[in-house]
Amino acid sequence: MDGVLVDVHGSYRRAIQRTVVHFGGQEPTPAEVQEIKNLGGYNNDWDVTRELLRRRGIAVPYAEIPPAFDEFYIGRRNGGVWEGLIASERWLLAPAKLAQLATLYQLAIFTGRPREHAEYVLRRFQTASAFARLLVMEDVVQGKPHPEGLERLRAEFAPAPIAAYIGDTIDDARCAASSGTRFIGILPRTHSTHHELRALFAGTGCQEIVEDVNQAADLLCRAAGQPQTIPAGS
């Protein structure tokens, strides 16, 4: 979901920075956050936050990190609207492309988000009905890069195979590789560690790297025998 369907640079990434400051640490740069993401094993942003605090010599009980994080990410709840950093998020997959994909495939989301966060975003952007399954942090014992989530989806949708897993982190790529799933990597040319992440993706056997989720959708449409006829901005 994050970095694929939803732009989270101003929300989750910013909440990591503010939570580190909240616990007395120097604010991490976006490059430092990305460096930890590229190490792998830090798919959960609470884990990223704890690692950044550890590097600053600050020990915080893990249980204190999620509520502090949500003070920034969710912020004030105004009725059914969350007014924190989440309000800056943008949906990235063109509605017409999503509708086309939903006619060709059973779509599933496997995300490290907590269920409450994931369901809120799908409601906000009115996209929940396009997805046959939402698999979240609470649904797995072992998070990415462990393949448990993709293996669960494979079992649930059998005998239909998983056509592809689309992701933007090395943990996504390693999760797909471990489960024998085709991986489509999202990597914009403007990414701060473009060359490094491209090499990491390639190291997992990934050969399909695209600029954004709309290009990934085009690949899947063509694989299903459907020419790409929908403009990316539609």
C-alpha positions in Angstrom: 0.0 0.0 0.0 2.6 2.6 1.1 4.7 4.0 -1.7 2.7 1.9 -4.2 -1.0 2.8 -3.9 -0.5 5.8 -1.5 2.1 8.5 -1.3 3.3 8.5 2.3 6.3 10.9 2.1 4.4 13.6 4.0 2.7 11.2 6.4 4.4 8.0 7.6 7.9 9.2 6.8 7.3 12.6 8.5 5.7 10.8 11.5 8.9 8.8 12.0 10.9 12.0 12.1 8.5 13.7 14.6 8.3 10.7 16.9 12.1 10.5 17.1 12.1 14.2 18.1 9.3 13.6 20.6 11.5 11.1 22.5 14.4 13.5 22.6 16.4 12.6 19.5 17.8 14.8 16.8 15.4 14.8 13.8 16.5 12.2 11.2 16.9 13.2 7.6 14.8 11.6 4.9 18.0 10.0 3.6 18.6 8.4 7.0 15.1 7.0 7.1 15.6 5.6 3.6 19.0 4.1 4.6 17.3 2.0 7.3 14.6 1.0 4.9 17.2 -0.2 2.4 18.9 -2.4 5.0 15.8 -4.6 5.1 14.0 -6.0 8.1 12.5 -2.6 9.0 9.2 -2.8 7.0 7.3 -1.6 10.1 7.8 2.2 10.6 7.6 1.7 14.4 10.7 -0.5 14.0 12.4 2.2 11.9 11.6 4.7 14.6 13.1 2.5 17.4 16.2 1.9 15.3 16.7 5.7 14.8 16.3 6.2 18.5 18.8 3.4 19.3 21.3 5.0 17.0 20.9 8.2 19.1 21.5 6.3 22.3 17.8 6.6 23.4 16.1 3.5 24.8 12.3 3.7 24.7 10.0 0.8 25.6 8.6 -0.4 22.3 5.0 -0.2 23.6 5.4 3.6 23.9 6.3 4.1 20.2 2.9 3.3 18.4 0.7 5.7 20.5 3.3 8.5 20.2 3.6 7.8 16.4 -0.2 8.0 16.0 -0.3 11.4 17.8 1.4 12.7 14.7 0.1 10.3 12.0 -3.6 10.2 13.0 -3.7 13.4 15.0 -7.0 14.8 16.1 -10.1 12.8 15.1 -12.8 15.1 13.9 -15.8 12.9 13.5 -14.8 10.3 10.9 -11.9 12.4 9.7 -8.3 12.1 10.9 -6.5 15.5 10.8 -2.9 14.4 11.4 -0.2 13.9 8.8 -2.4 11.2 7.2 -4.4 14.0 5.6 -1.4 14.7 3.3 -1.6 11.3 1.6 -2.5 10.9 -2.0 -3.9 7.9 -3.9 -1.5 7.0 -6.7 -3.4 4.5 -8.9 -5.6 6.1 -11.5 -9.3 5.2 -10.8 -9.9 4.0 -14.3 -6.8 1.7 -14.2 -7.9 0.3 -10.9 -11.4 -0.4 -12.3 -9.8 -2.1 -15.3 -7.5 -4.3 -13.2 -10.4 -5.3 -11.0 -12.2 -6.7 -14.0 -9.1 -8.8 -14.9 -7.8 -9.9 -11.5 -8.8 -10.6 -8.0 -6.9 -7.8 -6.3 -5.4 -8.1 -2.8 -3.4 -5.8 -0.6 -0.7 -7.1 1.7 0.5 -4.3 3.9 2.5 -3.7 7.0 0.0 -1.1 8.1 -2.3 -1.8 11.1 -5.8 -2.6 10.1 -7.2 0.6 11.4 -4.8 2.7 9.3 -5.3 0.6 6.1 -9.1 0.5 6.3 -9.3 4.3 6.9 -7.3 5.0 3.8 -9.4 2.7 1.6 -12.6 4.4 3.0 -11.1 7.9 2.4 -10.3 7.2 -1.2 -13.4 5.1 -1.8 -11.4 2.2 -3.2 -12.2 -0.7 -0.7 -14.7 -2.4 -3.1 -12.0 -3.0 -5.7 -10.0 -5.3 -3.4 -11.1 -8.9 -2.7 -8.7 -9.1 0.3 -6.9 -6.8 2.7 -4.1 -8.6 4.6 -2.6 -6.3 7.3 0.0 -6.3 10.1 -2.3 -8.1 12.6 -3.0 -10.9 10.2 0.5 -12.4 10.1 2.8 -13.6 12.8 6.0 -12.8 10.8 6.0 -9.5 8.8 7.9 -8.8 5.6 10.4 -9.8 4.4 9.1 -13.2 5.7 6.8 -14.6 3.0 4.0 -15.6 5.4 1.6 -13.0 4.0 2.0 -13.9 0.4 1.8 -17.6 1.2 -1.5 -17.0 3.0 -2.9 -15.2 0.0 -1.7 -18.0 -2.3 -3.5 -20.5 -0.1 -6.7 -18.4 0.1 -7.0 -17.8 -3.6 -5.9 -21.2 -4.8 -6.1 -22.6 -7.4 -5.6 -19.1 -8.9 -1.9 -18.2 -8.8 -0.6 -14.9 -7.6 0.1 -13.0 -10.9 2.5 -10.5 -9.2 3.3 -8.6 -6.1 4.0 -4.9 -6.5 6.2 -3.2 -3.9 8.7 -0.4 -3.4 11.1 -1.7 -0.7 13.7 -4.3 -0.5 11.6 -6.1 2.1 8.8 -6.3 -0.5 11.2 -7.8 -3.1 12.7 -10.3 -0.6 9.2 -11.3 0.5 8.2 -12.0 -3.1 11.5 -13.9 -3.9 11.1 -16.1 -0.8 7.6 -17.1 -1.9 8.5 -17.7 -5.5 6.2 -14.8 -6.6 6.8 -12.5 -9.6 7.8 -9.0 -8.2 7.2 -5.7 -9.9 9.4 -3.0 -8.2 8.2 0.6 -8.0 11.2 2.9 -8.3 10.9 6.5 -9.6 13.9 8.1 -11.3 13.8 10.8 -8.6 14.1 8.3 -5.7 16.9 9.4 -3.3 18.7 6.1 -3.5 17.7 5.1 -7.0 20.8 3.2 -8.0 21.2 1.5 -4.7 17.6 0.3 -4.6 17.7 -0.8 -8.2 20.8 -3.0 -7.4 19.0 -4.4 -4.3 15.9 -5.3 -6.4 18.1 -6.9 -9.0 19.8 -8.9 -6.3 16.5 -10.6 -5.5 16.0 -11.6 -9.2 13.6 -8.8 -9.9 13.8 -7.8 -13.6 10.6 -5.6 -13.8 11.1 -2.2 -12.4 8.8 0.7 -13.3 8.3 4.3 -12.3 4.9 4.0 -10.6 1.9 1.8 -9.9 0.2 3.0 -13.1 3.0 1.5 -15.2 2.8 -1.7 -13.1 -1.0 -1.8 -13.9 -0.2 -1.5 -17.6 2.2 -4.5 -17.4 -0.6 -6.6 -15.7 -3.2 -5.5 -18.2 -1.0 -6.5 -21.1 -0.2 -9.9 -19.4 -4.0 -10.5 -19.3 -4.3 -9.7 -23.0 -5.7 -6.2 -22.5 -3.9 -3.4 -24.4 -3.1 -0.3 -22.3 -5.7 2.3 -23.4 -6.3 4.3 -20.2 -4.4 7.5 -19.7 -2.4 7.5 -16.4 -4.1 10.6 -15.2 -7.7 9.3 -15.6 
